[in-house]
Amino acid sequence: MRLPEHISHSARETLERCAKQYFLTRVVKAPQRPALWLAGGSAVHEATENYDLLHFADMAEDFQAADVWNAFFDAQLAEAREKEENENLWRKSATEPIEVWRRMGLQFVQAYVDWRERSPWEIWTTPDGFPAIELDVSGKLPGCPVEIKAYLDRVFWDPVLKKLVIVDLKTGKRAPKNADQFGTYRALLKAKYDVDADMGVPFMNRRAALGKPYDLTEYTPELVGDVYGEAWSAIQDYMAAGSFPADTSDCFLCDVKAACHAQNGPLAHLYDPASPGYPIPF
């Protein structure tokens, strides 16, 4: 078994939540049960990205919200159906089935467009001439031996306060619990472009407004690199020990339960070395 060649904020969060889930999703790549909320969220991100690219090119009038949303949502649903034909097995909220997401997702997209039209913030352009829309800032930081993958939803320039602001779109009900995701982005942006983005803020699509802003000045490349370096060392230790322990305190949102021995998953013997039926010693 080979470890991934990189790490990310979501991978580190998964590792901290449940090392077994990290192993199943990132190392052996067990089948992941589709989630309707992920399909809808991805489509919202794609549709708003389409809007901002058109806006950046002074072609915002060509953006047709309903057509763009439906096209991306249908594509996400098709991808989910390729993984699991039976939609009854998808992870989804009982109050937000596909037909609700069809209407709700369009509202999320329009809420972002409306905010953009009234906001004075401008999409930042990188020193190499790229608009900071789904900006790839992946790279290495001091203290972490592997690449940290990261794509920033948006980086804006605030012409009033004369500062860069990192914005991440959130289609879920909960706001970020801390600034760590934004801090990771800030450190990688600094490492790649030598610029300081000292504020991070979520755009809460369900509220049609920005959420709580976070001060990011403490998130230096050195501090963030050390955090990810420790996470990578933990992954290597788990691998050396031959065991990625499972935390079964909160498995509701886990998408690889079918491959987990701790959950008596029917596929555990194929993917989880803790399963007695696993064919190859770990």
C-alpha positions as CSV (number, residue, x, y, z in Angstrom):
1,M,0.0,0.0,0.0
2,R,1.2,3.4,-0.9
3,L,0.5,6.7,0.9
4,P,-0.9,9.6,-1.1
5,E,1.7,12.0,-2.5
6,H,0.0,15.0,-1.0
7,I,-2.3,16.2,1.9
8,S,-5.0,18.8,2.1
9,H,-7.2,20.6,4.6
10,S,-10.1,18.1,4.0
11,A,-7.7,15.1,4.3
12,R,-6.3,16.5,7.6
13,E,-9.8,17.0,8.9
14,T,-10.7,13.5,8.0
15,L,-7.6,12.1,9.7
16,E,-8.4,14.0,12.9
17,R,-12.0,12.9,12.9
18,C,-11.3,9.2,12.1
19,A,-8.0,7.7,11.0
20,K,-9.8,4.7,9.6
21,Q,-11.9,6.9,7.3
22,Y,-8.8,8.6,6.1
23,F,-7.3,5.2,5.3
24,L,-10.3,3.9,3.5
25,T,-10.9,7.1,1.4
26,R,-7.3,8.2,0.8
27,V,-5.1,5.1,0.8
28,V,-7.2,2.1,-0.4
29,K,-9.9,4.3,-2.1
30,A,-12.9,2.3,-1.0
31,P,-16.2,3.0,-2.8
32,Q,-17.8,6.2,-1.4
33,R,-21.5,6.4,-1.2
34,P,-22.8,9.5,-3.2
35,A,-24.3,12.4,-1.2
36,L,-26.9,14.6,-2.8
37,W,-25.7,17.6,-0.8
38,L,-22.2,17.1,-2.2
39,A,-23.6,16.9,-5.8
40,G,-25.7,20.0,-5.2
41,G,-22.8,21.9,-3.5
42,S,-20.5,21.1,-6.4
43,A,-23.0,22.3,-9.0
44,V,-23.4,25.6,-7.1
45,H,-19.6,26.0,-7.1
46,E,-19.4,25.3,-10.8
47,A,-22.3,27.6,-11.7
48,T,-20.9,30.5,-9.6
49,E,-17.5,30.0,-11.1
50,N,-19.0,30.2,-14.5
51,Y,-20.6,33.5,-13.5
52,D,-17.4,35.0,-12.2
53,L,-15.4,34.0,-15.2
54,L,-17.9,35.7,-17.5
55,H,-18.0,38.7,-15.2
56,F,-14.2,38.9,-15.2
57,A,-14.4,38.9,-19.0
58,D,-17.0,41.7,-19.0
59,M,-19.6,39.2,-20.3
60,A,-21.8,38.9,-17.2
61,E,-24.9,39.7,-19.2
62,D,-24.5,36.3,-21.0
63,F,-24.9,34.4,-17.8
64,Q,-28.2,32.5,-17.7
65,A,-28.5,31.3,-14.1
66,A,-31.2,28.7,-14.6
67,D,-29.7,27.1,-17.6
68,V,-26.2,27.1,-16.2
69,W,-27.4,25.7,-12.8
70,N,-29.5,22.9,-14.4
71,A,-26.7,21.9,-16.7
72,F,-24.1,21.5,-13.9
73,F,-26.6,19.9,-11.5
74,D,-27.7,17.3,-14.1
75,A,-24.0,16.5,-14.7
76,Q,-23.4,16.0,-11.0
77,L,-26.4,13.8,-10.7
78,A,-25.3,11.7,-13.6
79,E,-21.9,11.3,-12.0
80,A,-23.5,10.2,-8.7
81,R,-25.7,7.7,-10.6
82,E,-22.6,6.2,-12.2
83,K,-21.3,5.4,-8.7
84,E,-24.7,4.2,-7.4
85,E,-27.7,3.7,-9.6
86,N,-30.1,3.3,-6.6
87,E,-30.8,6.9,-5.5
88,N,-32.4,5.5,-2.3
89,L,-28.9,4.5,-1.2
90,W,-27.5,8.1,-1.6
91,R,-26.8,10.1,1.5
92,K,-29.3,12.9,1.6
93,S,-31.6,14.9,3.9
94,A,-35.2,13.7,4.0
95,T,-36.3,17.3,3.7
96,E,-34.1,18.1,0.7
97,P,-34.6,15.5,-2.1
98,I,-33.6,16.1,-5.7
99,E,-36.6,18.2,-6.6
100,V,-36.0,20.5,-3.6
101,W,-32.3,20.8,-4.5
102,R,-33.4,21.7,-8.1
103,R,-35.1,24.8,-6.8
104,M,-32.8,25.5,-3.8
105,G,-29.6,25.3,-5.7
106,L,-30.7,27.9,-8.2
107,Q,-31.6,30.2,-5.3
108,F,-28.1,29.6,-3.9
109,V,-26.6,30.6,-7.3
110,Q,-28.7,33.7,-7.7
111,A,-28.0,34.8,-4.1
112,Y,-24.3,34.8,-4.9
113,V,-24.8,36.7,-8.2
114,D,-27.0,39.3,-6.4
115,W,-24.3,39.8,-3.8
116,R,-21.6,40.1,-6.4
117,E,-23.5,42.8,-8.2
118,R,-23.9,44.9,-5.1
119,S,-20.5,44.3,-3.6
120,P,-17.6,46.7,-4.2
121,W,-15.1,43.8,-4.0
122,E,-13.3,42.8,-7.2
123,I,-11.8,39.5,-8.2
124,W,-8.0,39.7,-7.6
125,T,-5.7,39.1,-10.5
126,T,-2.5,37.1,-9.6
127,P,0.9,38.4,-10.6
128,D,1.0,36.0,-13.5
129,G,-2.3,37.3,-14.8
130,F,-4.9,34.7,-13.7
131,P,-8.2,35.7,-12.0
132,A,-8.4,34.3,-8.5
133,I,-11.3,32.0,-9.3
134,E,-10.9,28.4,-8.1
135,L,-7.2,29.4,-7.8
136,D,-4.7,26.6,-7.4
137,V,-2.2,27.5,-4.7
138,S,-1.0,23.9,-4.0
139,G,2.6,23.7,-2.9
140,K,5.0,22.9,-0.1
141,L,5.3,24.8,3.2
142,P,8.2,24.7,5.7
143,G,7.9,21.8,8.1
144,C,5.8,19.6,5.8
145,P,7.7,17.3,3.4
146,V,4.7,16.7,1.0
147,E,2.6,19.0,-1.2
148,I,-0.4,20.6,0.3
149,K,-3.3,20.6,-2.2
150,A,-5.6,23.7,-2.1
151,Y,-7.9,25.5,-4.5
152,L,-9.3,28.8,-3.3
153,D,-12.9,29.5,-4.3
154,R,-12.2,33.2,-4.6
155,V,-9.7,35.9,-3.6
156,F,-11.1,39.4,-3.7
157,W,-9.5,42.8,-3.6
158,D,-11.3,45.2,-1.2
159,P,-10.8,48.7,-2.8
160,V,-12.1,50.4,0.3
161,L,-9.8,48.8,2.9
162,K,-7.1,48.0,0.4
163,K,-6.7,44.4,1.3
164,L,-7.1,40.9,0.0
165,V,-9.9,38.7,1.2
166,I,-10.2,35.0,0.8
167,V,-13.9,33.9,0.3
168,D,-15.1,30.3,0.4
169,L,-18.7,29.4,-0.7
170,K,-20.7,27.3,1.8
171,T,-23.9,25.6,0.7
172,G,-24.4,23.7,4.0
173,K,-26.3,24.9,7.1
174,R,-23.3,25.3,9.4
175,A,-20.7,28.0,9.3
176,P,-17.0,27.1,9.6
177,K,-16.1,26.1,13.1
178,N,-12.8,27.9,13.0
179,A,-10.4,29.7,10.7
180,D,-8.1,26.7,9.9
181,Q,-9.3,26.3,6.3
182,F,-8.8,30.0,5.5
183,G,-5.5,29.9,7.4
184,T,-4.2,27.1,5.2
185,Y,-5.2,29.0,2.1
186,R,-3.6,32.2,3.4
187,A,-0.2,30.4,4.1
188,L,-0.2,28.8,0.6
189,L,-1.1,32.0,-1.1
190,K,1.7,33.7,0.7
191,A,4.2,31.0,-0.2
192,K,3.2,31.1,-3.9
193,Y,2.7,34.8,-4.6
194,D,4.3,36.5,-1.6
195,V,1.1,38.4,-0.8
196,D,-0.8,38.8,2.4
197,A,-4.6,37.9,2.7
198,D,-5.3,38.8,6.3
199,M,-9.0,38.1,6.2
200,G,-11.1,35.0,5.4
201,V,-14.9,35.0,5.2
202,P,-17.4,32.4,4.1
203,F,-20.2,33.2,1.7
204,M,-23.2,31.4,3.3
205,N,-25.4,30.7,0.2
206,R,-28.4,29.7,2.4
207,R,-28.3,33.1,4.0
208,A,-27.4,35.0,0.8
209,A,-24.8,36.9,2.7
210,L,-21.2,36.8,4.0
211,G,-20.7,35.0,7.3
212,K,-18.3,35.7,10.2
213,P,-14.9,37.1,9.1
214,Y,-11.7,35.6,10.4
215,D,-8.4,37.4,11.1
216,L,-5.7,35.3,9.4
217,T,-2.6,37.2,10.3
218,E,-1.3,34.4,12.7
219,Y,-1.4,31.8,9.9
220,T,2.1,32.0,8.7
221,P,3.6,29.5,6.2
222,E,5.8,28.2,9.0
223,L,3.0,27.7,11.5
224,V,0.7,26.0,9.0
225,G,3.5,23.9,7.6
226,D,4.3,22.6,11.1
227,V,0.6,21.6,11.6
228,Y,0.5,19.7,8.3
229,G,3.9,18.2,9.0
230,E,2.6,16.7,12.2
231,A,-0.4,15.3,10.4
232,W,1.8,13.7,7.8
233,S,4.0,12.2,10.6
234,A,0.9,10.7,12.2
235,I,-0.1,9.1,8.9
236,Q,3.3,7.5,8.6
237,D,3.1,6.3,12.1
238,Y,-0.2,4.7,11.5
239,M,1.1,3.0,8.4
240,A,4.2,1.8,10.2
241,A,2.0,0.4,13.1
242,G,-0.2,-1.4,10.6
243,S,-3.3,0.1,12.0
244,F,-5.5,3.2,11.3
245,P,-7.9,3.3,14.3
246,A,-11.6,3.9,13.9
247,D,-13.5,6.5,15.9
248,T,-17.1,5.3,15.9
249,S,-18.5,8.2,18.0
250,D,-20.0,10.0,14.9
251,C,-20.3,7.9,11.8
252,F,-23.5,9.5,10.4
253,L,-21.8,11.5,7.6
254,C,-19.2,8.8,6.8
255,D,-19.4,7.7,3.1
256,V,-17.2,4.6,3.5
257,K,-19.1,2.7,6.2
258,A,-19.7,-0.2,3.9
259,A,-16.0,-0.8,3.8
260,C,-15.3,-0.4,7.5
261,H,-14.9,-3.4,9.8
262,A,-15.9,-1.3,12.9
263,Q,-19.3,-0.7,11.2
264,N,-19.6,-4.4,10.1
265,G,-19.6,-3.1,6.6
266,P,-20.3,-5.7,3.9
267,L,-17.2,-4.7,1.9
268,A,-14.9,-4.6,4.9
269,H,-13.2,-7.8,3.9
270,L,-12.1,-6.2,0.7
271,Y,-10.7,-2.9,2.0
272,D,-10.2,-3.0,5.8
273,P,-7.2,-4.9,7.1
274,A,-8.9,-5.1,10.5
275,S,-11.5,-7.5,9.0
276,P,-10.9,-11.2,9.6
277,G,-11.7,-11.9,6.0
278,Y,-9.1,-9.4,4.6
279,P,-7.0,-11.4,2.1
280,I,-3.6,-9.8,2.5
281,P,-1.9,-9.0,5.9
282,F,-1.4,-5.3,6.4
